[in-house]
């Protein structure tokens, strides 16, 4: 619950910024990903339920070492599961692993994460690199970079 609260704090309330790639969101829950949810009127409690079911349980957060729970969960919410897993896979490979960077949190990835004992700071660094690469590819997103960078270091 504590991790969910921190992510809710980072995500904030209702936003419908046409320049934000997330589109219409409330508490970090995007209409694009959850078309059946009334995003504008979503309550904090409703967001917590979605976070628990869709982002925590389905993404196997507790299959990772506990020190990575927060950053992995936050990346799943902010960047999507596939990107989150790819960032962790790259971090493991940067420490000598040989994972296929496919975005799948399967048994090989889970085992490699545990075996490599990849550090939180290493995952943070690869997350920051992801954001920097994204802004390089899409310069219009630069206005979001500082917030993303700050978030990556705080989690």
DSSP file (Angstrom, degrees, kcal/mol; ACC not computed):
  #  RESIDUE AA STRUCTURE BP1 BP2  ACC     N-H-->O    O-->H-N    N-H-->O    O-->H-N    TCO  KAPPA ALPHA  PHI   PSI    X-CA   Y-CA   Z-CA
    1    1 A X     >        0   0    0      0, 0.0     4,-2.2     0, 0.0     5,-0.1   0.000 360.0 360.0 360.0 -36.4    0.0    0.0    0.0
    2    2 A X  H  >  +     0   0    0      2,-0.2     4,-2.0     1,-0.2     5,-0.2   0.911 360.0  48.8 -64.2 -42.4    2.9    2.4    0.8
    3    3 A X  H  > S+     0   0    0      1,-0.2     4,-2.2     2,-0.2    -1,-0.2   0.914 110.3  51.4 -64.1 -42.4    4.4    1.9   -2.7
    4    4 A X  H  > S+     0   0    0      1,-0.2     4,-2.5     2,-0.2    -1,-0.2   0.904 107.9  53.3 -61.0 -41.3    1.0    2.5   -4.3
    5    5 A X  H  X S+     0   0    0     -4,-2.2     4,-2.0     2,-0.2    -1,-0.2   0.907 108.6  49.0 -60.5 -43.0    0.6    5.7   -2.3
    6    6 A X  H  X S+     0   0    0     -4,-2.0     4,-2.0     2,-0.2    -1,-0.2   0.913 111.7  48.4 -65.3 -42.3    4.0    7.1   -3.5
    7    7 A X  H  X S+     0   0    0     -4,-2.2     4,-2.4     1,-0.2    -1,-0.2   0.909 109.4  53.2 -64.9 -40.6    3.2    6.3   -7.1
    8    8 A X  H  X S+     0   0    0     -4,-2.5     4,-2.2     1,-0.2    -1,-0.2   0.895 107.2  53.0 -58.2 -39.9   -0.2    8.0   -6.7
    9    9 A X  H  < S+     0   0    0     -4,-2.0    -1,-0.2     1,-0.2    -2,-0.2   0.915 110.6  46.2 -62.4 -44.2    1.7   11.1   -5.4
   10   10 A X  H  < S+     0   0    0     -4,-2.0    -2,-0.2     1,-0.2    -1,-0.2   0.880 113.6  49.2 -65.2 -38.2    4.0   11.1   -8.4
   11   11 A X  H  < S-     0   0    0     -4,-2.4    17,-0.4    -5,-0.2    -2,-0.2   0.831  90.2-172.3 -75.3 -32.6    1.1   10.7  -10.9
   12   12 A X     <  -     0   0    0     -4,-2.2    15,-0.6    -5,-0.2    -1,-0.2  -0.309  29.7 -50.8  73.8-158.8   -1.1   13.4   -9.4
   13   13 A X  S    S-     0   0    0      1,-0.2    14,-0.4    13,-0.2    15,-0.4   0.196  87.0 -20.2 -98.7-146.3   -4.7   14.0  -10.4
   14   14 A X        +     0   0    0     12,-0.2     2,-0.4    26,-0.1    12,-0.3  -0.412  58.9 171.2 -71.7 132.1   -6.6   14.5  -13.6
   15   15 A X  B     +A   25   0A   0     10,-3.1    10,-3.0    -2,-0.2    13,-0.0  -0.998  19.7 171.8-140.7 136.2   -4.7   15.6  -16.7
   16   16 A X        +     0   0    0     -2,-0.4     2,-0.6     8,-0.2     8,-0.2  -0.450  21.0 161.3-139.6  64.2   -5.7   15.8  -20.3
   17   17 A X    >   -     0   0    0      6,-0.4     3,-1.8     1,-0.1     6,-0.3  -0.770  34.4-148.5 -88.5 118.0   -2.7   17.5  -22.0
   18   18 A X  T 3  S+     0   0    0     -2,-0.6    -1,-0.1     1,-0.3     6,-0.0   0.726  99.0  52.8 -61.1 -19.9   -2.8   17.0  -25.7
   19   19 A X  T 3  S+     0   0    0      4,-0.1     2,-0.5     3,-0.0    -1,-0.3   0.551  86.9  96.7 -91.3  -7.8    1.1   17.1  -25.7
   20   20 A X    X   -     0   0    0     -3,-1.8     3,-2.0     1,-0.1   121,-0.0  -0.719  69.6-146.1 -84.1 122.8    1.3   14.4  -23.1
   21   21 A X  T 3  S+     0   0    0     -2,-0.5    -1,-0.1     1,-0.3    -3,-0.0   0.720  96.4  66.3 -62.4 -18.5    1.9   11.0  -24.7
   22   22 A X  T 3  S-     0   0    0      1,-0.2    10,-0.4    -5,-0.1    -1,-0.3   0.681  90.8-160.1 -74.4 -16.4   -0.2    9.4  -21.9
   23   23 A X    <   +     0   0    0     -3,-2.0    -6,-0.4    -6,-0.3     2,-0.4  -0.368  56.0   4.5  70.1-152.4   -3.3   11.2  -23.1
   24   24 A X  S    S+     0   0    0     -8,-0.2     7,-2.7    -2,-0.1     8,-0.4  -0.518  82.5 163.5 -69.5 122.2   -6.2   11.6  -20.7
   25   25 A X  E     -AB  15  30A   0    -10,-3.0   -10,-3.1    -2,-0.4     2,-0.3  -0.949  28.2-168.3-138.7 158.3   -5.1   10.3  -17.2
   26   26 A X  E >  S- B   0  29A   0      3,-1.5     3,-2.1    -2,-0.3   -12,-0.2  -0.930  85.6  -9.2-146.5 124.6   -6.2   10.5  -13.6
   27   27 A X  T 3  S-     0   0    0    -15,-0.6   -15,-0.2   -14,-0.4   -16,-0.2   0.778 130.1 -59.0  56.8  27.9   -3.9    9.2  -10.9
   28   28 A X  T 3  S+     0   0    0    -15,-0.4     2,-0.7   -17,-0.4    -1,-0.3   0.449 107.2 129.7  83.3  -0.4   -1.7    7.8  -13.7
   29   29 A X  E <   -B   26   0A   0     -3,-2.1    -3,-1.5    10,-0.1     2,-0.4  -0.804  49.8-146.8 -90.1 118.2   -4.6    5.6  -15.0
   30   30 A X  E  >  -B   25   0A   0     -2,-0.7     4,-1.8    -5,-0.2     3,-0.4  -0.680  15.1-142.2 -93.6 136.9   -4.8    6.3  -18.8
   31   31 A X  T  4 S+     0   0    0     -7,-2.7     6,-0.2    -2,-0.4    -1,-0.1   0.870 103.6  60.5 -58.0 -38.6   -8.0    6.2  -20.7
   32   32 A X  T  4 S+     0   0    0    -10,-0.4     3,-0.4    -8,-0.4    -1,-0.2   0.877 112.3  36.9 -59.7 -39.1   -6.2    4.6  -23.6
   33   33 A X  T  4 S+     0   0    0     -3,-0.4    -1,-0.2     1,-0.2    -2,-0.2   0.715 128.9  34.6 -84.7 -22.4   -5.2    1.6  -21.4
   34   34 A X    ><  +     0   0    0     -4,-1.8     3,-1.9     1,-0.1    -1,-0.2  -0.570  65.6 164.8-132.8  68.4   -8.5    1.5  -19.5
   35   35 A X  T 3  S+     0   0    0     -3,-0.4    -1,-0.1     1,-0.3     4,-0.1   0.720  75.3  57.7 -63.2 -21.5  -11.3    2.6  -22.0
   36   36 A X  T 3  S+     0   0    0      2,-0.1     2,-0.4    -5,-0.0    -1,-0.3   0.515  89.1  92.1 -86.2  -4.0  -14.1    1.3  -19.7
   37   37 A X  S <  S-     0   0    0     -3,-1.9     2,-1.7    -6,-0.2     3,-0.2  -0.752  79.8-128.5 -95.1 135.5  -13.0    3.5  -16.8
   38   38 A X    >   -     0   0    0     -2,-0.4     3,-0.6     1,-0.2     4,-0.4  -0.642  33.1-175.3 -77.1  87.6  -14.6    7.0  -16.3
   39   39 A X  G >  S+     0   0    0     -2,-1.7     3,-1.4     1,-0.2    -1,-0.2   0.884  73.6  55.5 -58.8 -45.7  -11.1    8.6  -16.0
   40   40 A X  G 3  S+     0   0    0      1,-0.3    -1,-0.2    -3,-0.2   -26,-0.1   0.851 117.0  36.0 -59.9 -34.9  -12.3   12.1  -15.2
   41   41 A X  G <  S+     0   0    0     -3,-0.6    -1,-0.3     2,-0.0    -2,-0.2   0.243  84.3 135.2-103.9  12.3  -14.4   10.9  -12.2
   42   42 A X    <   -     0   0    0     -3,-1.4     2,-0.2    -4,-0.4   -28,-0.1  -0.405  46.7-141.0 -63.0 131.9  -12.0    8.1  -11.0
   43   43 A X     >  -     0   0    0     -2,-0.1     4,-2.3     1,-0.1     5,-0.2  -0.481  21.3-111.8 -89.5 164.8  -11.5    8.2   -7.3
   44   44 A X  H  > S+     0   0    0      1,-0.2     4,-2.4     2,-0.2     5,-0.1   0.901 120.7  51.7 -61.0 -41.3   -8.3    7.6   -5.4
   45   45 A X  H  > S+     0   0    0      2,-0.2     4,-2.0     1,-0.2    -1,-0.2   0.897 109.1  50.2 -63.6 -40.2   -9.7    4.4   -4.1
   46   46 A X  H  > S+     0   0    0      1,-0.2     4,-2.0     2,-0.2    -2,-0.2   0.897 110.0  50.4 -63.5 -40.5  -10.7    3.3   -7.6
   47   47 A X  H  X S+     0   0    0     -4,-2.3     4,-2.9     1,-0.2    -2,-0.2   0.903 107.6  53.8 -63.7 -41.3   -7.2    4.1   -8.8
   48   48 A X  H  X S+     0   0    0     -4,-2.4     4,-2.6     1,-0.2    -1,-0.2   0.902 107.6  50.9 -60.2 -41.4   -5.7    2.0   -5.9
   49   49 A X  H  X S+     0   0    0     -4,-2.0     4,-2.6     2,-0.2     5,-0.3   0.923 112.0  46.4 -62.7 -44.3   -7.8   -1.0   -6.9
   50   50 A X  H  X>S+     0   0    0     -4,-2.0     4,-2.8     1,-0.2     5,-1.0   0.931 112.0  51.5 -63.7 -45.1   -6.6   -0.7  -10.5
   51   51 A X  I  X>S+     0   0    0     -4,-2.9     5,-2.2     3,-0.2     4,-1.0   0.931 113.0  45.2 -56.0 -47.0   -3.0   -0.3   -9.4
   52   52 A X  I  <>S+     0   0    0     -4,-2.6     5,-2.8     3,-0.2     6,-0.2   0.951 123.0  33.3 -64.6 -50.5   -3.2   -3.4   -7.2
   53   53 A X  I  <>S+     0   0    0     -4,-2.6     5,-1.3    -5,-0.2    -2,-0.2   0.942 130.8  27.6 -73.4 -48.6   -5.0   -5.7   -9.7
   54   54 A X  I  <5S+     0   0    0     -4,-2.8    -3,-0.2    -5,-0.3    -2,-0.1   0.875 132.2  26.4 -87.5 -39.6   -3.6   -4.5  -13.1
   55   55 A X  I  <<S+     0   0    0     -5,-1.0    -3,-0.2    -4,-1.0    -4,-0.1   0.793 128.3  32.9-100.4 -30.4   -0.1   -3.1  -12.2
   56   56 A X  I   XS+     0   0    0     -5,-2.2     5,-1.8    -6,-0.3     6,-0.2   0.937 125.6  32.1 -89.6 -61.2    1.0   -5.0   -9.1
   57   57 A X  I > <S+     0   0    0     -5,-2.8     3,-1.6     1,-0.2    -3,-0.2   0.948 121.2  46.1 -66.6 -51.7   -0.5   -8.5   -9.3
   58   58 A X  T 3 <S+     0   0    0     -5,-1.3    -1,-0.2     1,-0.3    -3,-0.1   0.763 111.3  53.8 -65.9 -24.6   -0.5   -9.0  -13.1
   59   59 A X  T 3 5S-     0   0    0     -4,-0.1    -1,-0.3    -3,-0.1    -2,-0.2   0.335 106.0-126.2 -94.3   7.8    3.1   -7.7  -13.4
   60   60 A X  T X 5 +     0   0    0     -3,-1.6     3,-1.9    -4,-0.2     4,-0.3   0.860  45.0 166.7  55.9  42.1    4.4  -10.1  -10.8
   61   61 A X  G > <S+     0   0    0     -5,-1.8     3,-1.7     1,-0.3    -4,-0.1   0.894  71.3  55.3 -55.4 -43.1    6.0   -7.4   -8.7
   62   62 A X  G 3  S+     0   0    0      1,-0.3    -1,-0.3    -6,-0.2     4,-0.1   0.483  90.5  74.3 -75.6  -0.2    6.6   -9.7   -5.8
   63   63 A X  G <  S+     0   0    0     -3,-1.9    -1,-0.3    -4,-0.1     2,-0.2   0.591  89.7  74.2 -82.3 -10.4    8.5  -12.1   -7.9
   64   64 A X  S <  S-     0   0    0     -3,-1.7     5,-0.1    -4,-0.3    46,-0.1  -0.537 104.7 -78.5 -95.4 164.2   11.4   -9.7   -7.9
   65   65 A X    >   -     0   0    0     -2,-0.2     3,-2.4     1,-0.1     4,-0.5  -0.387  48.6-115.5 -57.8 141.3   13.8   -8.9   -5.0
   66   66 A X  G >  S+     0   0    0      1,-0.3     3,-1.3     2,-0.2     4,-0.5   0.797 111.6  64.8 -55.0 -34.0   12.0   -6.6   -2.6
   67   67 A X  G 3  S+     0   0    0      1,-0.3     4,-0.3     2,-0.1    -1,-0.3   0.702 104.5  47.7 -65.8 -15.8   14.4   -3.6   -3.3
   68   68 A X  G <> S+     0   0    0     -3,-2.4     4,-2.5     1,-0.1     5,-0.3   0.499  85.1  92.0 -99.5  -5.3   13.2   -3.5   -6.9
   69   69 A X  H <> S+     0   0    0     -3,-1.3     4,-2.7    -4,-0.5     5,-0.2   0.928  87.4  46.2 -54.7 -50.0    9.4   -3.6   -6.1
   70   70 A X  H  > S+     0   0    0     -4,-0.5     4,-2.7     1,-0.2     5,-0.2   0.942 115.9  42.2 -64.0 -50.3    9.0    0.1   -6.0
   71   71 A X  H  > S+     0   0    0     -4,-0.3     4,-2.5     2,-0.2    -1,-0.2   0.904 116.1  49.0 -67.2 -39.4   10.9    1.0   -9.2
   72   72 A X  H  X S+     0   0    0     -4,-2.5     4,-2.4     2,-0.2    -1,-0.2   0.942 113.7  46.3 -64.5 -46.1    9.5   -1.9  -11.2
   73   73 A X  H  X S+     0   0    0     -4,-2.7     4,-2.1    -5,-0.3    -2,-0.2   0.928 113.1  49.9 -60.3 -45.7    5.9   -1.0  -10.2
   74   74 A X  H  X S+     0   0    0     -4,-2.7     4,-2.8    -5,-0.2     5,-0.2   0.896 111.1  48.9 -61.8 -41.0    6.5    2.7  -10.9
   75   75 A X  H  X>S+     0   0    0     -4,-2.5     4,-3.4     2,-0.2     5,-1.0   0.888 108.0  54.5 -66.8 -38.0    7.9    1.9  -14.3
   76   76 A X  H  X5S+     0   0    0     -4,-2.4     4,-0.8     3,-0.2     5,-0.2   0.914 114.4  41.3 -60.4 -41.9    4.9   -0.4  -15.1
   77   77 A X  H  <5S+     0   0    0     -4,-2.1    -2,-0.2    -5,-0.2    -1,-0.2   0.941 125.3  34.4 -69.2 -47.8    2.5    2.4  -14.3
   78   78 A X  H  <5S+     0   0    0     -4,-2.8    -2,-0.2    -5,-0.2    -3,-0.2   0.820 136.8  15.6 -81.7 -33.1    4.5    5.2  -16.0
   79   79 A X  H  <5S-     0   0    0     -4,-3.4     4,-0.4    -5,-0.2    -3,-0.2   0.525 107.6-104.2-121.3 -10.4    6.0    3.3  -19.0
   80   80 A X     X< -     0   0    0     -5,-1.0     4,-2.3    -4,-0.8     5,-0.2   0.031  35.6 -83.7  93.6 152.8    4.1    0.1  -19.3
   81   81 A X  H  > S+     0   0    0     -5,-0.2     4,-2.9     1,-0.2     5,-0.3   0.912 123.2  52.7 -60.1 -47.6    5.1   -3.4  -18.4
   82   82 A X  H  > S+     0   0    0      1,-0.2     4,-2.4     2,-0.2    -1,-0.2   0.921 113.1  43.4 -59.2 -46.3    7.0   -4.3  -21.5
   83   83 A X  H  > S+     0   0    0     -4,-0.4     4,-2.4     2,-0.2    -1,-0.2   0.901 113.1  53.5 -65.3 -39.6    9.3   -1.2  -21.3
   84   84 A X  H  X S+     0   0    0     -4,-2.3     4,-1.9     1,-0.2    -2,-0.2   0.933 111.3  44.8 -60.1 -46.4    9.7   -1.7  -17.6
   85   85 A X  H  X S+     0   0    0     -4,-2.9     4,-3.1    18,-0.2    -1,-0.2   0.907 111.0  53.8 -66.2 -41.3   10.9   -5.3  -18.0
   86   86 A X  H  X S+     0   0    0     -4,-2.4     4,-2.6    -5,-0.3    -1,-0.2   0.900 107.1  51.9 -60.3 -40.1   13.2   -4.3  -20.9
   87   87 A X  H  X S+     0   0    0     -4,-2.4     4,-2.1     2,-0.2    -1,-0.2   0.931 113.0  44.3 -61.8 -44.8   14.8   -1.7  -18.7
   88   88 A X  H  X S+     0   0    0     -4,-1.9     4,-2.5     2,-0.2    -2,-0.2   0.907 112.0  52.8 -67.5 -40.8   15.5   -4.3  -16.0
   89   89 A X  H  X S+     0   0    0     -4,-3.1     4,-2.5     1,-0.2    10,-0.3   0.914 110.1  48.3 -60.0 -42.3   16.7   -6.8  -18.6
   90   90 A X  H  X S+     0   0    0     -4,-2.6     4,-2.4     2,-0.2    -1,-0.2   0.895 110.0  52.4 -64.4 -39.0   19.1   -4.3  -20.0
   91   91 A X  H  X S+     0   0    0     -4,-2.1     4,-0.5     2,-0.2    -2,-0.2   0.907 110.3  47.9 -63.4 -41.3   20.3   -3.5  -16.4
   92   92 A X  H ><>S+     0   0    0     -4,-2.5     5,-2.1     1,-0.2     3,-1.2   0.927 112.7  48.6 -63.7 -45.1   20.9   -7.2  -15.8
   93   93 A X  H ><5S+     0   0    0     -4,-2.5     3,-1.9     1,-0.3    -2,-0.2   0.849 104.1  60.3 -64.6 -33.7   22.8   -7.5  -19.1
   94   94 A X  H 3<5S+     0   0    0     -4,-2.4    -1,-0.3     1,-0.3    -2,-0.2   0.662 103.2  52.9 -66.5 -15.1   24.8   -4.4  -18.2
   95   95 A X  T <<5S-     0   0    0     -3,-1.2    -1,-0.3    -4,-0.5    -2,-0.2   0.148 139.1 -79.7-104.7  16.5   26.0   -6.4  -15.2
   96   96 A X  T < 5S+     0   0    0     -3,-1.9    -3,-0.2     1,-0.3    -2,-0.2   0.449  87.3 136.1 103.7   1.3   27.1   -9.4  -17.3
   97   97 A X      < -     0   0    0     -5,-2.1    -1,-0.3    -6,-0.2    16,-0.0  -0.204  45.9-147.8 -74.3 171.8   23.8  -11.1  -17.9
   98   98 A X        +     0   0    0      2,-0.1     2,-0.1    -4,-0.0    -1,-0.1  -0.177  37.7 151.5-135.8  43.1   22.7  -12.5  -21.3
   99   99 A X        -     0   0    0    -10,-0.3     2,-0.5     1,-0.1    -6,-0.0  -0.439  51.1-116.0 -73.9 146.8   19.0  -12.0  -21.3
  100  100 A X        -     0   0    0     -2,-0.1     2,-1.6     1,-0.1     3,-0.2  -0.749  29.3-130.4 -75.5 126.1   17.0  -11.6  -24.5
  101  101 A X        +     0   0    0     -2,-0.5   -15,-0.1     1,-0.2    -1,-0.1  -0.626  61.2 132.9 -84.8  88.8   15.6   -8.1  -24.1
  102  102 A X  S    S-     0   0    0     -2,-1.6    -1,-0.2     2,-0.2   -16,-0.1   0.426  70.8-115.3-120.3  -3.6   12.0   -9.0  -25.0
  103  103 A X  S    S+     0   0    0      1,-0.2     2,-0.5    -3,-0.2   -18,-0.2   0.581  71.5 131.5  79.4   8.4    9.9   -7.3  -22.3
  104  104 A X        -     0   0    0    -19,-0.1     2,-1.4     1,-0.0    -1,-0.2  -0.841  51.2-150.8-100.3 128.5    8.7  -10.6  -20.9
  105  105 A X        +     0   0    0     -2,-0.5     2,-0.1    -3,-0.1    -1,-0.0  -0.541  46.3 146.9 -93.3  68.9    8.8  -11.2  -17.1
  106  106 A X     >  -     0   0    0     -2,-1.4     4,-2.5     1,-0.0     5,-0.2  -0.272  66.6 -83.2 -95.1-175.8    9.2  -15.0  -17.5
  107  107 A X  H  > S+     0   0    0      1,-0.2     4,-2.4     2,-0.2     5,-0.2   0.828 126.2  53.5 -60.8 -34.2   11.1  -17.5  -15.3
  108  108 A X  H  > S+     0   0    0      2,-0.2     4,-2.5     1,-0.2    -1,-0.2   0.922 111.6  44.9 -68.2 -42.2   14.4  -16.8  -17.1
  109  109 A X  H  > S+     0   0    0      2,-0.2     4,-2.5     1,-0.2    -2,-0.2   0.933 113.9  49.3 -65.7 -45.5   14.2  -13.1  -16.4
  110  110 A X  H  X S+     0   0    0     -4,-2.5     4,-2.1     1,-0.2    -2,-0.2   0.925 113.8  46.3 -60.0 -45.1   13.1  -13.6  -12.8
  111  111 A X  H  X S+     0   0    0     -4,-2.4     4,-2.8    -5,-0.2    -1,-0.2   0.911 112.4  50.2 -64.1 -42.4   16.0  -16.0  -12.2
  112  112 A X  H  X S+     0   0    0     -4,-2.5     4,-2.7     2,-0.2     5,-0.2   0.874 108.8  52.2 -65.3 -37.1   18.5  -13.8  -13.9
  113  113 A X  H  X>S+     0   0    0     -4,-2.5     4,-1.4     2,-0.2     5,-0.9   0.940 113.5  44.1 -63.3 -46.2   17.4  -10.8  -11.8
  114  114 A X  H  <5S+     0   0    0     -4,-2.1    -2,-0.2    -5,-0.2    -1,-0.2   0.911 116.2  46.8 -63.8 -43.1   17.8  -12.8   -8.6
  115  115 A X  H  <5S+     0   0    0     -4,-2.8    -2,-0.2     1,-0.2    -1,-0.2   0.895 114.4  45.6 -67.4 -41.0   21.2  -14.3   -9.7
  116  116 A X  H  <5S-     0   0    0     -4,-2.7    -1,-0.2    -5,-0.2    -2,-0.2   0.748  91.2-146.9 -75.2 -22.4   22.7  -11.0  -10.8
  117  117 A X  T  <5 -     0   0    0     -4,-1.4    -3,-0.1    -5,-0.2    -4,-0.1   0.924  22.6-157.3  50.7  47.3   21.5   -9.1   -7.8
  118  118 A X      < -     0   0    0     -5,-0.9    -1,-0.2    -6,-0.2     2,-0.1  -0.286  12.6-120.8 -56.4 134.8   21.1   -6.1  -10.0
  119  119 A X     >  -     0   0    0    -28,-0.1     4,-1.8    -3,-0.1     3,-0.3  -0.462   8.7-122.6 -84.5 151.7   21.2   -2.9   -7.9
  120  120 A X  H  > S+     0   0    0      1,-0.2     4,-2.7     2,-0.2     5,-0.2   0.895 112.6  55.1 -56.0 -44.1   18.5   -0.3   -7.7
  121  121 A X  H  > S+     0   0    0      1,-0.2     4,-2.3     2,-0.2    -1,-0.2   0.846 104.8  53.5 -62.8 -33.3   20.9    2.4   -8.9
  122  122 A X  H  > S+     0   0    0     -3,-0.3     4,-2.0     2,-0.2    -1,-0.2   0.924 109.9  47.2 -66.6 -43.2   21.7    0.4  -12.0
  123  123 A X  H  X S+     0   0    0     -4,-1.8     4,-2.1     1,-0.2    -2,-0.2   0.918 110.7  53.0 -63.3 -42.6   18.0    0.1  -12.9
  124  124 A X  H  X S+     0   0    0     -4,-2.7     4,-2.6     1,-0.2    -2,-0.2   0.925 107.5  51.7 -56.5 -45.0   17.6    3.9  -12.2
  125  125 A X  H  X S+     0   0    0     -4,-2.3     4,-2.2     1,-0.2    -1,-0.2   0.906 110.6  46.8 -61.4 -42.8   20.5    4.6  -14.6
  126  126 A X  H  X S+     0   0    0     -4,-2.0     4,-2.0     2,-0.2    -1,-0.2   0.829 111.1  53.1 -69.2 -30.6   18.9    2.5  -17.4
  127  127 A X  H  X S+     0   0    0     -4,-2.1     4,-2.1     2,-0.2    -2,-0.2   0.924 108.8  48.5 -68.2 -43.8   15.6    4.2  -16.8
  128  128 A X  H  X S+     0   0    0     -4,-2.6     4,-2.6     1,-0.2    -2,-0.2   0.907 110.1  52.9 -61.0 -41.4   17.1    7.6  -17.1
  129  129 A X  H  X S+     0   0    0     -4,-2.2     4,-2.8     1,-0.2     5,-0.2   0.904 105.9  54.0 -60.8 -41.3   18.8    6.5  -20.3
  130  130 A X  H  X S+     0   0    0     -4,-2.0     4,-2.3     1,-0.2    -1,-0.2   0.942 110.5  45.9 -57.3 -47.9   15.4    5.3  -21.6
  131  131 A X  H  X S+     0   0    0     -4,-2.1     4,-2.4     2,-0.2    -2,-0.2   0.910 112.5  50.4 -63.0 -42.5   13.9    8.8  -21.0
  132  132 A X  H  X S+     0   0    0     -4,-2.6     4,-2.0     1,-0.2    -1,-0.2   0.922 111.7  47.8 -62.3 -43.8   16.9   10.5  -22.6
  133  133 A X  H  X S+     0   0    0     -4,-2.8     4,-2.1     2,-0.2    -1,-0.2   0.887 110.5  52.9 -63.0 -38.9   16.7    8.3  -25.7
  134  134 A X  H  X S+     0   0    0     -4,-2.3     4,-2.4    -5,-0.2    -2,-0.2   0.919 109.9  46.8 -62.8 -44.4   12.9    9.0  -25.9
  135  135 A X  H  < S+     0   0    0     -4,-2.4    -1,-0.2     2,-0.2     7,-0.2   0.851 109.7  54.5 -67.7 -34.3   13.4   12.8  -25.8
  136  136 A X  H  < S+     0   0    0     -4,-2.0     3,-0.4    -5,-0.2    -1,-0.2   0.912 114.2  40.9 -63.3 -42.0   16.2   12.5  -28.4
  137  137 A X  H  < S+     0   0    0     -4,-2.1     2,-0.4     1,-0.3    -2,-0.2   0.840 129.4  29.8 -73.5 -33.9   13.7   10.6  -30.7
  138  138 A X    ><  -     0   0    0     -4,-2.4     3,-2.5    -5,-0.2    -1,-0.3  -0.721  66.9-178.6-130.3  81.0   10.8   12.9  -29.9
  139  139 A X  G >  S+     0   0    0     -3,-0.4     3,-1.9    -2,-0.4     4,-0.2   0.725  77.0  72.3 -56.2 -24.4   12.1   16.4  -29.0
  140  140 A X  G >  S+     0   0    0      1,-0.3     3,-0.6     2,-0.1    -1,-0.3   0.723  90.8  61.1 -62.8 -19.1    8.5   17.6  -28.3
  141  141 A X  G X> S+     0   0    0     -3,-2.5     3,-2.3     1,-0.2     4,-0.6   0.468  72.5  99.7 -86.4  -1.0    8.6   15.5  -25.1
  142  142 A X  H X> S+     0   0    0     -3,-1.9     3,-1.2     1,-0.3     4,-0.6   0.815  70.4  66.9 -57.3 -30.7   11.6   17.5  -23.7
  143  143 A X  H <4 S+     0   0    0     -3,-0.6    -1,-0.3     1,-0.3     4,-0.3   0.711 103.6  46.5 -64.5 -17.7    9.2   19.5  -21.5
  144  144 A X  H <> S+     0   0    0     -3,-2.3     4,-2.2     1,-0.1    -1,-0.3   0.578  89.6  89.4 -94.2 -12.0    8.5   16.3  -19.6
  145  145 A X  H <X S+     0   0    0     -3,-1.2     4,-3.2    -4,-0.6     5,-0.2   0.884  82.5  51.2 -59.7 -46.5   12.1   15.2  -19.2
  146  146 A X  H  X S+     0   0    0     -4,-0.6     4,-2.8     1,-0.2    -1,-0.2   0.921 112.1  47.8 -60.0 -43.3   13.0   16.9  -15.9
  147  147 A X  H  > S+     0   0    0     -4,-0.3     4,-2.3     2,-0.2    -1,-0.2   0.909 114.3  46.4 -62.7 -42.3   10.0   15.5  -14.2
  148  148 A X  H  X S+     0   0    0     -4,-2.2     4,-2.6     2,-0.2    -2,-0.2   0.922 113.2  49.6 -64.5 -43.8   10.7   12.0  -15.5
  149  149 A X  H  X S+     0   0    0     -4,-3.2     4,-1.6     2,-0.2    -2,-0.2   0.936 112.3  47.3 -60.4 -48.1   14.4   12.3  -14.6
  150  150 A X  H  X S+     0   0    0     -4,-2.8     4,-1.8    -5,-0.2    -1,-0.2   0.917 112.2  50.1 -60.4 -44.7   13.5   13.5  -11.1
  151  151 A X  H  X S+     0   0    0     -4,-2.3     4,-1.8     1,-0.2    -1,-0.2   0.911 106.6  55.4 -61.3 -43.1   11.0   10.7  -10.7
  152  152 A X  H  < S+     0   0    0     -4,-2.6    -1,-0.2     1,-0.2    -2,-0.2   0.858 112.0  43.5 -59.6 -35.9   13.5    8.1  -11.8
  153  153 A X  H  < S+     0   0    0     -4,-1.6    -1,-0.2     1,-0.2    -2,-0.2   0.776 112.3  52.5 -81.1 -26.6   16.0    9.2   -9.1
  154  154 A X  H  <        0   0    0     -4,-1.8    -2,-0.2     1,-0.2    -1,-0.2   0.779 360.0 360.0 -80.5 -27.0   13.4    9.4   -6.3
  155  155 A X     <        0   0    0     -4,-1.8    -1,-0.2    -5,-0.2   -84,-0.2   0.481 360.0 360.0 -83.2 360.0   11.9    6.0   -6.7
